[in-house]
């Protein structure tokens, strides 16, 4: 399935609310596996939420660095 992926990497610096944002269009049948493969070799804790419209949000704690992956059906 083709998705629009928005990847947000949150800045941990105090007082800085900015984050890095990357947009891509992956073709995958399993968004969670896509994220795990992307972060392979790192200590990762994942929480996944699936919405009725097909959107999948995956919050990943990568060794203390918070990232959010929002997969929207394309």
Number of C-alpha atoms within 10 A of each C-alpha: 10 13 20 16 23 17 20 18 17 16 15 13 8 6 7 9 9 12 13 10 13 11 12 11 14 15 15 12 11 10 21 19 11 14 16 15 10 10 13 10 8 11 11 16 13 14 11 14 10 11 9 6 8 12 17 21 21 20 20 22 16 14 10 11 12 16 20 20 22 21 23 17 15 13
